[in-house]
Amino acid sequence: FAEDLTSYGWINDFINKMIKIGVEALLAAIIGGIAWIALIRVIAASMHGEKLPPIQALKDGTTMLPMFIVTAIIFYVLIIIGLVLFVIPGIILAIWFAFWQFSFVLRGHGAISALIYSKKLVDDNFLRVSLNILGITVIMLILNYYAIDLIASKIALQVAEEGAFTYTIVNAILVGSGRLFEGLRIIFLLTLFMDLENKS
């Protein structure tokens, strides 16, 4: 793309690499955002005894994606600012706004109102929510980054030696499949979200 942008080959290579990384990250964010919204919608529907077709959930994800991204940017900017200023405000903001995704996807709140709604739910239950989020985060870290990665690596080593193309493909597929455990986090937090709504 940027082969002839400058007269320096190394600069052109660097620009090419940054463009490639940027495009890959953008595509991953778009696909991941749509999938995350769809997953929340399907799980929420099944928890209410309803059946939401996956195609409909993906259509909903596509429609909701732009404002979902705006809300996510606001959320992460606030968390980063809180963490940069002092660690504690960042943690407090992360707990207050922990349910913004459900507020947006399931209750139809806009960017700022999803954050405010989440904070309202958490305010009277801050310690309970904090401990629940800490617990599920530790469990998911152990599952995702230790157990699944270790199992995937061991199975991939049975197929090919480490570093080989086949090993990389098999390992990536197994690790990606293992990330389905993220559904557990959604179910856990969604149950907590609905319980907080019932008590408010």
N, C-alpha and C positions, 0 to 999 in steps of 0.2 A: 504493500500500500504506500509506504513512505520511502521507497527505494531511492528516489531522486529528490527528496525534499530538501536535503542539505548536501554539501559537498563532502561531508564526513560519513563514512560508512557505518562507524560505530554508533553515531547519533541516530542515523536512519534505522539501524537494527534495534536500538533502544526504543525509538518511537513505535516501530512495528510491534515490538513485544508488548508495550504498554497498551496499544490499541487492541491487540489480541486479548490481553488479560481483561481490559475494560469491557469488550464485547462479550467475552465468556461470563464475566461477573454479572453483566446486565441481563443476559439470557437466563442465567441461573436464578437471579432475583425474580425475574418475571415468572418463570416456570414454578419456582419455589413458592412465590406469593399466591399464584392461582391454586396450586396444590394444597397449600396450607389453609386457604379460605374454604376450598372444597371439602377438605378433611374435617374442619370444624363444623361445617354445615351438615355433613353426613352423620358424624358422631352425635351432634345435637339432636338431629331428627330421630336417630335410632334410640336415643335416651328417652325421647317422648313417645316411643312406640310407633313412629311414622317411618315411612320408607321414602327416601329421597334418591332418585336415580343419579348415579355418578355423573352422567352427561349433564344433567341439570345443575348439579353442584359445581361442575367445571365452568358452565356458562355463567353461573352466579359469581364464581371466582374471577372470571374475565371482566365482568361488569364492575365488580367492586374493587378491582386491582388499583386503579389510579388513586382513589382516595385512601385505600389501604396503605399504599406506599407513602403518601403525604403524612398520614398519621404515624407510620413507622419512623419516618425521618424526624418528626417532631419528638416522638418518644425517645429515640436514641440520642438526639442532640441534647435534650434535657438531662438524660442519664450521664452523658459524657461531661457536660458542664458541671453537674453535681459531683462527679468523680474527680474532675480536675481541680475544682475548688477545694473540696474536702471529700474524703471517701464516704463519710456517713451520709451527707445529703444525697449522693448518688444512689446509695442503697435504699434510702427512704423513698426516693422518687421511683425507683424500680419496683418497690413493693406497692406503693400507692397505685401505680399505673399498670400493675401486673395483668389486669383483666381488660385492657384496652381492645385487644383483638376480639374478644367475645362481645364487648359493648358495641363495637363497630359492625362485626359480621352478623350477629344475632339480634341486636336491638336497634340497628339502623342509626346509631349515633354518628355524627360527623367527626372530623379530626380532633378538635379540641373537646367537644362534648363527650367523646368516648373516653378521653383521659379523665375528665372531670367526673364522669359517671363511675369509673373504676375507683377513683380516689374516694368518692362518697361511700361506696360499698366497703372499702377497706378501713376507713376512719375509725369506726367503733370496734373493729376486729383486727387491729394492726398486729398484735403479738401472735394471734392464731394464724393469720395469713402468712406472717413472716416464717413461722416454724414450718408450716405446710410447704411453702415454696422452698425453704432450705432442704427439707426432707426429700421432696421429689427431685430437686436439682442434684443432690448427692446420688440418689438412686439412678437417675438417668446418666450421670457422668460415669458411674461404675459400669452400667449396662453398655452404653454407647462407646466409651473410649477405652475400656479395659476388656470386658468380657467379649463383646462382639468383635472388636479389632483383633484380639488374640485368637479367637476361634476362626475368624476369616483368614488370618495369616497362616494358621496351622493347616487349614483345609487347602488353601492356595499352594502351600509348600508341597502338598501331596500331588498336585497337578504339574508344577514346574518349579525350577529353582528361583529363589528370590531375585528380583530385578529383571527376569525374563518377561516378555510381552504377555504371554499366557498367564503368568502369575499375577501381573498387574491387573489384567482384565477380570480374572476370577476373584481376586481380592476386592476389587472395586465393586463388583456385582454383589458379593456377600456383605460387604460393609454397607452398601446402599440399601440392601434388603433389610439388614439389621436395624437401620434407622426407622423402620416401621414401628419400632417400640416408642417412637415419639407420640404415637396414638395414645399410649398410656398416660403421658404427660397431659395431653389434651383432655382425656376423660377425667383425670384427677382434678385438674384445674377447673374444668367445666362444671364438675359436681360441686366444687367449692364455690364457684361463681353463682350457681343456681341456689345454693344454700344461703349465701349472703343476701341474695335478692329476696328470698323468702322471709329472711329475718329483718330486712330493712323496711 
